[in-house]
Amino acid sequence: MAKISVGIPEGKVGLTFTGKAEPILSRVTYGGPCHGKPIKPGYLVKGLTLGNGITHEGLSKVELVKKLGETTNDHNRKLIFEIAHKKGTHEVELPAGNNIGATIEDKNGKPVVTGISHTSPLRHLVSRGSVVDSISTDKFSLTGHNAEDINNVLKSSTNDATRVMTFKHPNEALSPKAIDYEEVIIDLPSGHGLGMQFTGNIATIQSVEKSSALSGLLFPGMTIAAIRIEDGREYHGLPGSIMYKILQETMFIEGRQLYCPAPGTEVASDVSLKFYPPMIALSCKELGCEFEETGDALKLVQSFGSAFDVVPKGVLLLEFSFKSAVTGEWKAFTPTTVQELDSMLIDSSGCERFCTFLGVGSAYMPDECVVMCPPGKLGVVFKGNVAALVKIKEGSPFAQTNAMPGMVVQSVTIDGKITTNPSTKELTKLLIDNSEASRAVKLVNPETN
């Protein structure tokens, strides 16, 4: 490794060392006597040269500190350093501003500092080649992410003076990918796509394009529990595939919001839709909608140029709720006949009210879907005498298609041999026994096939 000789002033030098057998520079006091000199935490102290020309090598940390204390009046002292990266992790506080003067790029799967300008506040704290293991702001904490995510955080937090970066030695492994944040509510722009991809049974952000208007505001790994639309709709628990479709459908509607709960918050897995109809209307007819009685619930079958036009047809009314104008309390009912619902509409006219619908997934379910399965595990769960898809795990190849829980397996093709309507047991055996073969699973919507 390269060595450098650095002159140090008389008196205290403002340097902190660690290590036992060999001293390691761990800190350069900001504004101290050695601040601005070409040394950084992690450099190894190989020797101390005094003004009389004598060089002391092989000093321990204790010996070095003692020798510096004995020679405080020597203004010609020099420390000999071997350039090295600091081992372990070390944190660096970042000042607010548009530019930290460092270039961060992905190298060998890690975000690496590839350049530091001479004016950078990191110049004397971080070495080129150091790995950025994490970054935290007053809103987010990202660990084990790529350079693009880190640069997006820096770009979106220029006014934040609480930012901290954690660095690792180039040979150390990046920490497991994680993200932490308080709940986030994002107002969505309208008129164009958002440049995001989703996955998961509960919509989870898979990627955010660099050109996206949400770059630096939302990050991979964040879960979207709900989306609210200005036209009265509020979806909860949507899988990634439906979230993408709804965002596309509502692209030109202003006033959309995404809600991302804090990590660890329990999110209901049942897909539901809250719809806030007009406050003034005394019957379904006045609201411009028609429901059908199924015995256990009411099914929305059609609407007539009304606010209900945006509600998917075929959904089931789980609850009707309204806020009492007298007590201010919310009341919830489960009507099973149109007459009961009309009565509730009369009682709640002029009040804040909403309908909770189930069956949204079926309304957005495609007629059919063919999934080409790569070798190995597929990350899905099937159940039933005729195998039905009930869960798609994160990272599953099924998550990259429009397959949805609730679809049934019409056929599975193994190396050209087709098996129709397999049971879960039969399907599982075929897929496991032929994990390295060419496999294709055809799923269909049970309501349309």
Secondary structure, 3 states (H helix, E strand, C coil): CCEEEEECCCCCCCEEEECCCCCEEEEECCCCCCCCCCCCCCCEEEEEECCCCCEEECCCHHHHHHHHHHCCCCCCCEEEEECCCCCCEEEEECCCCCCCCEEEEEECCEEEEEEECCCCCCCCCCCCCCEEEEEECCCEEEECCCHHHHHHHHHHCCCCCCCEEEEECCCCCCCCCEEEECCEEEECCCCCCCCEEEECCCCEEEEECCCCCCECCECCCCECCEEECCCCEEEECCCHHHHHHHHHHCCCCCCCEEEECCCCCCCCCCCEEEECCCCCCCCHHHHCEEEEECCCCEEEEEECCCHHHHCCCCCEEEEEEEECCCCCCEEEECCCCHHHHHHHHHHHCCCCEEEEEECHHHHHCCCEEEEEECCCCCCEEEECCCCEEEEECCCCHHHHCCCCCCCEEEEEEECCEEEECCCHHHHHHHHHHCCCCCEEEEEECCCCC
